[in-house]
Amino acid sequence: MRVLGIETSCDETGIAVYDTDHGLLAHALHTQAALHQDYGGVVPELASRDHILRLLPLIDQVLAEAKLTRRDLDGVAYTEGPGLIGALLTGATLAKTLAWTLDIPALGVHHLEGHLLAPLLEEPAPAFPFVALIVSGGHSLLMDVAGVGQYRQLGDTLDDAAGEAFDKTAKLLGLGYPGGPALARLAEDGDPKAFRFARPLTDRPTLDFSFSGLKTQVMLAAKRSDPAQYADIARGFEEAVVDTLIWKCLRALDETGRDRLVVAGGVGANRRLRQRLQAELGERAASVHFPRPLFCTDNGAMIALAGALRLVAGEREDACIRATPRRDLSTLSPPAGSP
């Protein structure tokens, strides 16, 4: 089954074609970072308008790279939510319209399910069951995953998500937008012992996350320091976040008895986090699986894959156009129509 994936949850337009027999055939991504840079963050109306401009040309580009026509498609998957309502509606409307004209099914995909399943695009793909850490600009989640649609939430963010804390801390240090990757690059030149910040909630028996207090600590440290020390502050902040995420992951593996960890979302591309998790899990004969860095951020490939897994199992929906700005991942069910 060949499925077109459409991702428009926020400020990236992602398109891909996934074949359930042959894997990912082609993908393309347009980022709006330059469009929103002057505003220091995403402007929803500008994001929606840009998606409208990019969607059809990107679909044509991906189909050409896959050597397919629209008539070769067997289904369309689109991001239903969570995300910005206007941005979601651009993808949902196009997906439903395209599917109707081709007489093929269209299926809305939960954005976080796309992230969670993104490591299945890689070789070797992780086998179920596993613990999943989803760390992005809006989410810090730990999930126990028994299979597609079989998710039990272990921990959630109580305030700022890890990616949000990266971006806000970068802004405090004058690194601009998007700040997370810039802060990680600055941290590479910093001394990890110069500043030691708190590891939030690691002194309590909880798998929830909280990073707002850490951000405040960084703000106070930056006020007392000169710009020559910002690399050290960035490194201290990054070490605190990485330590916290690792501590929570190891505790989740212990509590569930799992020996596989999946890490997805934009922060999953962080080099320090990858290195440390590989070392920590290697010591306990467990495995950790990441998508390639390109597929850690929002992309069409993860939506095409997640939609294909549900469509091939027989799940279908009606012709209504749906966009759901907020929806818990744990409310999902296994694919409708599956055994």
Secondary structure as GFF3:
##gff-version 3
##sequence-region A 1 339
A	DSSP	beta_strand	2	7	.	.	.	ID=ss1
A	DSSP	beta_strand	12	19	.	.	.	ID=ss2
A	DSSP	beta_strand	23	31	.	.	.	ID=ss3
A	DSSP	alpha_helix	33	36	.	.	.	ID=ss4
A	DSSP	three_ten_helix	37	39	.	.	.	ID=ss5
A	DSSP	alpha_helix	44	65	.	.	.	ID=ss6
A	DSSP	three_ten_helix	70	72	.	.	.	ID=ss7
A	DSSP	beta_strand	75	81	.	.	.	ID=ss8
A	DSSP	alpha_helix	85	102	.	.	.	ID=ss9
A	DSSP	beta_strand	106	110	.	.	.	ID=ss10
A	DSSP	alpha_helix	111	117	.	.	.	ID=ss11
A	DSSP	three_ten_helix	118	121	.	.	.	ID=ss12
A	DSSP	beta_strand	130	135	.	.	.	ID=ss13
A	DSSP	beta_strand	140	147	.	.	.	ID=ss14
A	DSSP	beta_strand	150	155	.	.	.	ID=ss15
A	DSSP	alpha_helix	162	172	.	.	.	ID=ss16
A	DSSP	alpha_helix	179	187	.	.	.	ID=ss17
A	DSSP	alpha_helix	212	223	.	.	.	ID=ss18
A	DSSP	three_ten_helix	227	229	.	.	.	ID=ss19
A	DSSP	alpha_helix	230	256	.	.	.	ID=ss20
A	DSSP	beta_strand	260	264	.	.	.	ID=ss21
A	DSSP	three_ten_helix	266	269	.	.	.	ID=ss22
A	DSSP	alpha_helix	271	283	.	.	.	ID=ss23
A	DSSP	beta_strand	287	289	.	.	.	ID=ss24
A	DSSP	three_ten_helix	293	295	.	.	.	ID=ss25
A	DSSP	alpha_helix	300	312	.	.	.	ID=ss26
A	DSSP	three_ten_helix	329	331	.	.	.	ID=ss27
###
